[in-house]
Amino acid sequence: MSIQVGDTLPDVEIRVVGNGIEQAQTGALFANRKVVLFAVPGAFTPTCSNRHLPGYVQQFAQFKERGVDVMCLAVNDAYVMQAWAASQNVPPELLMLADGNGNFTKALGLDLDGSNYGMGLRARRFALYAENGVVKQLQVEAPGEFRVSMAEAMLEQIPN
């Protein structure tokens, strides 16, 4: 069962890439803040690199104006996420969450078996808006789609 609106985000250990790489607990990471968390199936993959992450980088200032932090999640290791962030000119305040073993993704119930494509366990493409760790909006893409989790769609979903 996947996480739903009204649920509290699970508390799982994760690696955070911003100014360096740090270990964190997701419970503390999402506490006392407004966050848009978007997930991609993989760093350096075509839609993720050409459209999904760049959209959030381009719209980052609009999220900050609303007092909303932005985080990107992928089932990749922290070094891959760090290299991807550098290649995409991601500001260090847009946190990259490296869920190397997929523990957070599985706890959310939003994992994807990409074995048929040689990718193993991955995150489904989604975006959520949470306040103090409680999910207020959740947008999960249908397979092969990229509409509801893009930055512009999430800006429409969250309060001004």
Buried (B, 14 or more C-beta within 10 A) or exposed (E): EEBEEEBEBBBBEBBBBBEEBEEBEBBEBBEEBBBBBBBBBBBBBEBBBEEBBBBBBEBBEEBBEEEBBBBBBBBBBBEBBBBBBEEBEBEEEBBBBBBBBBBBBBBBEBBBEBEEEEBEBBBBBBBBBBBEBEBBBBBBBEEEEBEBBBBEBBBEBBEE
